[in-house]
Amino acid sequence: MSEIRASEIRMSVIRRADARRTATPNGVMTTYASPTQGSAALAVWHVEMVAGARGPLHAMDTEQVWTLLTGTARVNLAEETVTLAAGDTAVLPADTVRQIATDTGFTAVVASPSPAYAYNPDARTPEGACALAPRDDRRVLPPWIA
């Protein structure tokens, strides 16, 4: 077994002012860590959705862990809907159709391996999809995960 020296240990620190913010029509994602922001393989971000918002129907090719900090969210996963409240955590499996919505608004912290690609499960772009959404059968790496 090899020994690790203190001089070989590196810690990344991302200051609040340096956290990357990405706004979509459905919410604001603030990246705390990702492969392009201090992490080698894990992305962690904060989500803010306002009352009445609904994210797109999509799938991700990796597991995600969502922890609600405030408010409530409806998570529709493979045609099952669960309501989450502040303090609840949902583990969303990879390659499963999902949509997240809120009547009250919420904030959450999300963690995922990265890269993690979003895609349209039926390979068709939903009507009204924002510019960051996958197009047809393309997979996209969301900027808050990159």
C-alpha positions as CSV (number, residue, x, y, z in Angstrom):
1,M,0.0,0.0,0.0
2,S,1.4,3.4,-0.9
3,E,1.5,6.3,1.5
4,I,-0.1,9.6,0.6
5,R,1.9,12.7,1.6
6,A,0.2,15.8,2.9
7,S,1.9,17.8,0.1
8,E,0.0,15.6,-2.5
9,I,-3.5,16.3,-1.1
10,R,-5.4,19.1,-2.9
11,M,-8.7,20.6,-1.8
12,S,-10.8,22.6,-4.1
13,V,-12.7,25.5,-2.5
14,I,-15.5,27.2,-4.5
15,R,-16.4,30.5,-2.9
16,R,-20.1,31.7,-3.0
17,A,-19.1,34.5,-5.4
18,D,-17.7,31.9,-7.8
19,A,-20.6,29.5,-7.8
20,R,-22.0,29.2,-11.3
21,R,-25.7,30.2,-11.8
22,T,-27.8,28.9,-14.7
23,A,-31.4,30.2,-15.2
24,T,-34.0,28.3,-17.2
25,P,-37.7,29.1,-17.6
26,N,-38.4,26.6,-14.8
27,G,-35.8,27.4,-12.2
28,V,-32.3,28.6,-11.2
29,M,-29.5,26.2,-10.6
30,T,-26.4,27.2,-8.7
31,T,-23.5,24.8,-9.1
32,Y,-21.5,24.3,-5.9
33,A,-19.1,21.6,-7.4
34,S,-18.8,19.8,-10.7
35,P,-15.9,18.5,-12.9
36,T,-15.5,22.1,-14.3
37,Q,-15.8,23.6,-10.9
38,G,-13.5,21.8,-8.4
39,S,-14.7,18.2,-8.5
40,A,-13.5,15.2,-10.4
41,A,-16.6,13.1,-10.6
42,L,-19.5,14.6,-8.6
43,A,-21.8,17.5,-9.3
44,V,-23.7,19.3,-6.4
45,W,-26.1,22.1,-7.1
46,H,-28.9,24.1,-5.6
47,V,-32.3,24.4,-7.3
48,E,-34.8,27.2,-6.8
49,M,-38.2,26.8,-8.4
50,V,-40.9,29.4,-8.0
51,A,-44.6,28.5,-7.3
52,G,-46.3,27.1,-10.3
53,A,-43.1,26.0,-12.1
54,R,-42.8,22.6,-13.8
55,G,-39.6,21.2,-15.2
56,P,-39.6,19.3,-18.5
57,L,-40.4,15.6,-18.9
58,H,-37.0,14.0,-19.4
59,A,-34.6,11.3,-18.3
60,M,-31.1,11.3,-17.0
61,D,-28.5,8.6,-17.6
62,T,-27.2,8.7,-14.0
63,E,-28.9,8.5,-10.6
64,Q,-29.7,11.8,-8.8
65,V,-30.3,12.5,-5.1
66,W,-32.7,15.5,-4.4
67,T,-33.0,16.9,-0.9
68,L,-35.7,19.6,-0.4
69,L,-34.7,22.4,1.9
70,T,-37.8,24.5,1.7
71,G,-41.3,24.2,0.1
72,T,-42.9,21.2,-1.6
73,A,-42.3,19.5,-4.9
74,R,-44.2,16.9,-6.9
75,V,-41.9,14.3,-8.4
76,N,-43.5,12.2,-11.2
77,L,-41.2,9.2,-11.8
78,A,-42.3,6.6,-14.3
79,E,-45.9,7.6,-13.9
80,E,-45.8,7.5,-10.0
81,T,-46.2,10.8,-8.3
82,V,-44.7,11.5,-4.9
83,T,-44.9,14.9,-3.0
84,L,-41.8,15.9,-1.1
85,A,-41.6,18.5,1.7
86,A,-38.7,20.3,3.3
87,G,-36.3,17.7,4.8
88,D,-37.4,14.9,2.4
89,T,-34.9,13.2,0.1
90,A,-35.7,11.4,-3.2
91,V,-33.3,9.1,-5.0
92,L,-34.1,9.2,-8.7
93,P,-32.8,6.2,-10.6
94,A,-31.0,6.5,-13.9
95,D,-32.8,6.2,-17.2
96,T,-36.3,6.7,-15.7
97,V,-38.8,9.3,-17.1
98,R,-39.2,12.1,-14.6
99,Q,-40.8,15.5,-14.2
100,I,-40.6,17.8,-11.2
101,A,-43.2,20.5,-10.4
102,T,-44.2,22.7,-7.5
103,D,-47.3,24.6,-6.4
104,T,-45.6,26.4,-3.6
105,G,-42.0,26.8,-4.8
106,F,-39.0,25.1,-3.3
107,T,-35.3,25.0,-2.9
108,A,-33.3,21.8,-3.0
109,V,-29.8,20.5,-3.1
110,V,-29.0,17.9,-5.7
111,A,-26.1,15.5,-6.2
112,S,-25.2,13.4,-9.2
113,P,-22.3,11.7,-10.8
114,S,-20.9,13.8,-13.6
115,P,-21.0,13.7,-16.5
116,A,-24.8,13.1,-16.5
117,Y,-26.7,13.5,-19.7
118,A,-30.4,14.6,-20.1
119,Y,-32.4,13.1,-22.9
120,N,-35.9,12.8,-24.3
121,P,-37.2,9.3,-23.5
122,D,-39.2,9.2,-26.8
123,A,-36.4,11.0,-28.8
124,R,-38.7,13.9,-29.6
125,T,-38.3,17.4,-28.3
126,P,-41.3,18.5,-26.2
127,E,-43.2,21.5,-27.4
128,G,-42.0,24.7,-25.6
129,A,-38.6,23.1,-24.5
130,C,-36.1,25.8,-23.5
131,A,-32.8,26.3,-25.4
132,L,-30.9,24.1,-22.9
133,A,-33.2,21.1,-23.3
134,P,-32.1,18.1,-25.4
135,R,-33.2,18.1,-29.0
136,D,-34.9,15.0,-30.3
137,D,-32.5,12.0,-29.8
138,R,-29.5,14.2,-28.7
139,R,-28.2,13.9,-25.1
140,V,-27.0,17.1,-23.4
141,L,-24.8,17.7,-20.4
142,P,-26.7,20.4,-18.4
143,P,-24.3,23.3,-17.5
144,W,-25.0,23.0,-13.8
145,I,-23.7,19.4,-13.9
146,A,-20.7,20.0,-16.3
